[in-house]
């Protein structure tokens, strides 16, 4: 950004900066910065904010010139964190100095410049000594709010007093005392409605001998993690490193301090570094000069099942970790996803919630004010919306030690309308139990809407998948009898399925009683329509007027062509004389009697 340089933070600060959106304005963002000084801490310029307006600089954003590096506190520690407020329409931004927490609220009206102050222990004195890089040690270490916004943890790297440095002039000795005598790890209650910090609970103190820097809460809110360094003063180096530990505290325990578990320890120096929860629900540990981040892979699990792995996540080629990691509004890290889809009116929609948190309850509001079942406490409810439209569905999720809200927009589409179930079609058998069906009549029966399409399919699955539709431009020949065909009626988003049957029946035969076998293609054989391949067990007998059988055939023989294949009077295969002959047709089907008549051979 053209005006984006010169912000009064410092790359050496534990939490150099945090970005918080302006509620109700998608273009405005606050950048809060805390300064530091490794020379003399009192030389730093304190706590500031600047405002970014994303509508500036052609839509790529810039710092508002009149809202750059606005001072809030002349001095503060290197600590900074933020959380959503209780009503969800704003944020609290917290920093700490000595024995006081300062909570600034941001709402749609902007930043309230009058902080809520809470005086709570321990007092972390900004010591006074002329020796450089000594007073800064006590100002280091993270503060973090849990995602629910009711717990605050503070890591103080050291807690020295000015009196301890009285008479010390040796730089190495002074720095060794500042770095290696232990710090404080405290847990507090936070009221995200009022901004008040209260109820300080010491988890570890200076007497325990550890210095604290990185802290973080697990995604499910149950566990607190802290990074602890154990060091001894030295006369040859700043400190003698003994070991580092990753500590876990169970926030559901009756005695939280006593629930401490060491989930990892090693003696690889340096150990000090940030702990930061990621959107993948893993906690990342930064260790200086490494080309990897170490990872707590399962922070929602107790003890060593949390699975800390040293140098588990590779950084971009050529990159190296320092002490810190970026910090975020902590409530942004507690998340989940509502699983549901846009669907058609009349369908029951199932809702599930996907989150790494240990869910205790969910209050669902389907945004369907006209429904008598708009609210549900089921973890995995179903809902039928009262009308087509777009609905905002809200899930208020309560975990064991946290709460958060997620929403999703669901569109309920206009359904496809079937005007009427199509009528079954029955045709006469054209042979082999088949017939040629005109299916073009079906569309007008099932849908009169110009905004809907109609297709016909041989199976229900094909209809639902909308594949292999039957062409209605040509007669359709059935593949079984009876056969069910499936009709898909569709609009832009929805479809419905109905069905009808087509059936082939045996119809009465029609006898053409004139035979003129002159090879002109007309009546060259004895034609009985609807007989061959329909009554496939039939037999035909041809007789002279004197009752002599002169021809016999069935479904497997050619039709009678005026020649004889039976009897002694006429030569087989020779054309019979002109005259009247008589036929008998036996169907050999249950319930059907033979028929008889005459045929004139010319």
N, C-alpha and C positions, 0 to 999 in steps of 0.2 A: 504494500500500500504506500502511496507517495508520502503520507504523513505518519507511517507506521513505525518509524524508528524513534529511538530516544525515550522509550517508555521506562519509567523509574522502578523497574524491578532489577533483579540481578541473577545471573546464571548460577551463582553460588548459593542462592537461597534454597532452603529445603523445598519450599513451595513458592516458586518465583511468581506464578500468575495463575489465575483461574478465570475462565470465560463464562458469563452467566447471561442468558437471553433476557431481553426486556419483555415481560408479560404483555400480551396484547399487541405487540408490534414485531412483525417478522423481520424487520430491517435493523433493529437496534440491539446491540450487544454491549455488555459491560465487561471490561478487562480490569480485574483487580490485581495489583502488584504489591509485593513486599520486598523491600530493599534489604541489603546486608552489607557488612564491611568486614573483611578479614584482617584489616589493620586495627582500627578502633571502632567497635560496633556503634558507639554513639555518633559516629560520623555519617551513618546512613540516613537516608531522607524519609524513611517511614513508609506509611501505607497510603496508596493512591488508587484512583480509578481513572479510566479513560473510556470513551464511548465510541463504538464503531457503528457507522451507518452504511449498510450494504447497498443503499440506493445511490451512494456517491461513486465517483470515479467510473461512470458509465455502467454502473450495476455491479462492479467488482468490489466495491466497498472501500472505505477509508476512515481514518480517525477523524472525528469532528474536531476541528482546530480549537474551538472554544471549550471543548470538553476533554482536554488531554492533560494527564498527570495532575488531576485534582486531588489535593491532599486531604486525607481523612484523619490520620493520626501521625504525629511527629515521629514517634518511635513505636515499633511493635516487634514481635519475634518473627522468625522465618515461617510461622505457622499460618495456614490458610485452608479453609474448607467451605463448602456450600451445600445446601439441601433445600428441597421444596418446603414451603410453609404448610401449615395444617390444613388450610382450605384449598390448597392446590392451585392458587391463583398468583403465587409469588414465590420468592426465594429468601432464604437467610444466608448471608455471607459472614463467616466468623473468622476472627483472628484473636491472638492472645498476647499479652505482655505482662510479665512478672506475676501478679496475682489476679489479673482481670481478663475476662473474656468480653469481647466486643462483637455484638450481633447486629448487622445492618440488614434491613429488610428492603427488598425490591418488589414493587407491585406495578400494576398498570400505570399508576400515578408517577412512577419513577423511583429513585433511590431516596430512602429516608436518611438524611444526613445525621440524624440523632440516633446513635446506637443504643441498643439495650445492653447495659453493662452488668456483669455478674462477677463479684469478688469471691473467689473460691481458692482453696489451697491446691497444690502447694505453691508457695511463693518462689518463683525462679528469678533470683536476683541478677540484674545486669551489673556484674561486678565492675569495679573501677580499678584499673591497673594500667600503667603506661606501656606494658609489654604487649606487642602486637600478637594477634591470632590467639588470644586467650579468652577475652570476654565473649567472643562469638559462640563458644562451645555450648554454653547454656541456652542459647537462643535456637539451637538446631533441634530437629526432630519434627515429625508430622503430627497434625491433628486430623482426625477423620470422624465424620458423623455416619451412623449406620443409615441404611436406605430408608428405614421407617422414620428416621428423624427423631428418635427418642433417646439415643445413646451417643455419647461423645467420648472418644479416647484421645489421650495426649501422650506423646512420647517426648520426654525431655532427655537430651543426650547427656547433660550433666546438671549438677545443682550445687555450684560452689558459692562461697561467700567471699566478699572482698577481704575479710579479715584473714582468710587462709593464705592470702598472697602478700601479707604484710612482711616487708623486709626482703622479699625474694626479688633478685635482680637478674638471675640467670634465666635466659630465654627458654632453654630446654627444660629446666626444672619447672618453670611456670606453666609451660604448655603441657607438660606431662601430668601435672596436677589437674589442669583444666579438663583433660581428655580422659583420664584413666581412673577417676575416683567414683564413678557410678552416677546414674541419673535416676529419673522417676518415670513410672508408668502408671497413669491414672485413668479411671473410668468415671464418667459423669452421667447424670440424667440431663436430657435437653428437652425443653418444651418448645415444639415447633409452632405453637400458637402464639407464645409470648416472646420467644427468643431467650429465655432465661436458662442459664447453666447452673446446675445444683447437684447436691449429694456426691461430693468427691469420694471416690473409693480407691485407695491405694492398692494396686495389683502387685507392684514391686517398687521398692524405694532405693535410695542411694545405699542404704545399708546392705542391700543384696549384691552390690558390686557390679551390676550390669549397666551399660549405657544403651539407651534406646533411640531408635531412629525411625524405621519404617513400621507402620501399623495399618491394618485393614480388617474389615468385616467380611465374613463369608457371604456368598450370594444368598443363601437361605436365611441369613441373619443370626444363625445360632452361635457361630463361633467368632471369636476375636483372635486375630493373629498379630504378633509383635516380633520384631527383629531385635535381638539383644547381642551386644558385644561385651566380652569380658576381657579387660586389659589391666595391666599393672604399670604403675609409674616406672620410669627408667631414667638413668642419668646419662645414657648414651644415645637413646632415640626418644622420640616423642612419647611412645608407649611400647610396652611389650604385649603383643597380642597373644591371648591364651586360647580363645575359641569363640565361635559364634553359634547362636541358637535361634531357631524359629520356635516361638512359644504359641500355644493354643489355649484359649480360655473358653469354657462353656458358659454362655450367658444365661442358660436356663438353670444353672446350678444354684442351690441355696447359698453357697459360699463361692462366689465367682473366683476370687483370688486363689482359693484352695483347689480349684479345678484345673490349675495350670498343668499342661502336658508339654514336654519337649518333643516336638515332632521331627526335628532335624538338628543335628549339630555337626560342625566340621571345624577344622583349624586352618582353613585356606584363607589367608589374609589378602586384601581386606574383605570384611564381611558386611560392613555397614552399607545399607542401601534401602531404597524405597520398596514398599509392598503396595501393589496396585491391582485391584480387581478388574478383570477384563470382561467384555461382553460375552465371551465364551465361558464365563463363570470359573475361570482359572485365575489364581493370584500370581502375579509376576514379581520377581525379586531382582532388582538391579544391583550388580556388583561391579565396582569401578574397574575399568581397563579390560573387561571381558568382552568378547565378540558374541556372547550369548546372554540371555536372561535365564535365571533359574526359575523354576515353576512349582507352585503348589497345585497339583493337577486336580485334586478332589477336595477342595476346601470345605465342602458341606459334610465331609465325613470326619468322625472323631479320631484323634490319635494319629498314629503313623499311617493309617489308611488314607489320610489326606494326601500322601504321596508327593513329598517334596523331592524334586530331581534337580541336581546341580547342572547348570548350563544346558537346559533342556530345549530352549527356543533360540534358534540361530537368528542373529540380526542381519540386516542387509550387508552384502559384501563390503568390507572396509569400515563398517561402523563399529563403534565401541561404546559400551555402557559407561555412564558416570554414576553418581550417587542417586540421582533422582529419576522419577518418571512423571509424565504429565498427570495432573489431577483434574477431576471433573466434579460437576454437581452430583453428589453421591446418589441421589434418588434416580438419576438417569441410568444407574447401573443395575437397579432392581427392575427386572423386566420379565415379560412373558408374552406369549402370543395366543390370541384367541383363534382357535381353529374352527372355521365355518366358511361356507361358500355362498355366493349368490345362487338363487334357486327360483323355482317357479311357484306361483301362488297355489296353495293347497297342499304343498309338500311339507312334511315334518322335517325341520332342520335340527340336526344334532350339534351341540356346542361342547367343545373340550378346551382345556387351557393347558398350554405347554410352558413349563417353567422349571428351572432347576431348584426353585425354592420348595421347602416342605410345606405344602398347602394344608391349612387347617380348615378353612371355609372359603366359599366364594358366594358373594351376593350378585346375582345376575339381574340386570335391567335390560329388557329387550327393546326398549324405546317404542313399544307398541301400546300406546295409551288406550286404544280402543279394545284391547284384549283383557279378558278377566284373569289371564295367566301371565301378566307382564313381568312379574317378579318371581325369581326362583332361587332357592338355596341349595339346589342339587349341585354336586360338583360337576356333573356332566349332563346338563339338562337337554331337553328337546323342546322345540316351540313351533307352533303353526301360526304364522302371522295372519292378522285379521284382514289384510288387504294388500294388493300390490303397492310397491313404493320403496323408498330407501329409508332404512332404519339405522340408528346409531345404537349399537349394543355395547353395554358397559359391564365389565367384570371388576368388582371390588374384591381384591384378593387379600385374605388374611393368612399369613404364615405363622410359624411358631413364635417368632419375635419381630415381625415386620408386617407392613401392609402396603399395598400399592394398587393402582387402578390402570386398567388397559381398556381401550375401546376399539371397535371395528365397525365399519359401515357395511351393511348387508343390503343388497338390492333384491327385492322380491318382484319377479317379472310377471307380466300378464300371462295367464295360462293359454295354452292352445285349446280351442273349443271344438269338440266333436258334436255336430248338430244331431246326428242320429246314428245308431248302429246299423251298418249296411245289411241289406237283406241277403240271405243265402241264395245261391244260384244253383239250379239243377237243370242239366241238359241230357239229351238222349245220348247214349253210348254210340260213339263213332267207330268203335273197335278197340279191343284190348282195354276196356274200362277207361277210355279217354274220350275227351270232347274238347272242342275249341271254344273257350270262354271269352266273351267281350267284357273286359274289366274297366273299360273307359266310363262305364255308367256309375262306378263306385264314387268317384270324386264328388259329384254333385250331391250324392246322398249324405256324405259325412261332413262336408264343409261348404258353406256359402260365402266365406270371407275371402276377399281378394288379397288379404295380408297373410294368408296361410297357404301352405303347400301340402299336397297329399301324395304319398308314395305307398306302394303295395309290396310286401315282402313275403317270402316263403316261410321264414321263421321269426319268432318273437325277438330273438337276439339280433338278427339282421335288421329288424325294424328299429330296435333301440340304438343300434350302431349306425343306422342309416346307410347301409351298404347293400349292394346287389338288389336294387329295386327292380321290379318287373315292369317292362315296357307295356304301356296300355295302348300303344299305337298298333299293335299286332294282336291277333287272337292268342290267348294263353292256353297251353295244353297242360292239363293237370298231371301230377305225378303219382297221385293216389286218389282213392275215392272211398269215403269222403276225404276232403283235404281242407285244412284250415289255412287261410291266408290272413296276414296281419297288415293292418292299415296304420300308417304313421301320419298324423296330422301335426304340422310344425308351423310355428311362427319364428321370429328372429332368434328367440332365446329358449323357447320351450317346445315340448311336443307331448302328445298323448297317443296311446296305442289302443286300437280296437281290433276286432277280428270278425270274419265271416267264413262260412263254409261253402265250398263248391262240391257238387255231387254229380255223379254220372249214374243214370238209370237206364234200364232196359226198356225201350219203347216198342210198341207194336210194329211189326215189319210191314213194308209196303211192297206188294208184288206187281211187277210190270208184266202183263200177260200177253205180250207180243214179242216174238223172236224172229229177227230177219238177219240171219248169219251171212251177209253178203260183203263183209269186210269194209263197210262204209263208216264204221265207228259208231253206228247208232243201233242199239238193240241187237248187237252181234251175239250176245249171250243172254241167258235167262237172268234177269236182274231182280233180286230181292233185297231192297234197301233195308239196312239196319239188321241184317242177318249175319253176314260173314264177320268173324272176329268179335262179334257181340255175343251171339249164342254159339260159342265155339264147340259145343258138343252136338250141334244140329246135324240132321241128315235130310237129304232131299231125294225123293223117289219120283221118276217120270214114268208114266204109263200110257200105252195106246188106249184108244177108245174101247178096246176089247179087254182091257185089264192086264195086258202083258207089260211087265216091267222091262223097260228098254234102257234105263239110265239110273245110276245111283251115285250120289256124291256126298261129301261132308266138308268140314271147314278146311281140310287140307287138300282138297281137289279143286281143279278149275271149275268155273261155272259151266253149266250145260250150254253147249254150242250147237245143238240140233243133231248131234250124232249119238250113236248107241254105244253103250259099254256093257250092256247086259242082254240076255235073251238069245234065242236061236234063229229067229226069223230074219233079222237084219244083220248084216256084216258089221262088226265092230269098227268104229272110226268112219263109217260111211254115213253121209248125210241122209237123214230120214226124209221121207216124202212130206210134202206140204199137207197140213191138216191140224186138227185139234188134238191136243194131248192133255193129260191130266197130271197134276203134281200132288204130292203129299210132303209136307214139311214137319218133321219131328224136332222139337226144340230140346228135348231131353233136359229140361229144367223143371224143378219142382213147381207144381201149380200151373204149368203151361200145357195146354192140350195141343195136339198137332192141328195144323190147318191144311185144307185141301182146296183145289180149284183147277181151272183149266188155263192153258197157254196155247196160243195159236202160232204154229211154226209156218213161216212163209219162205 
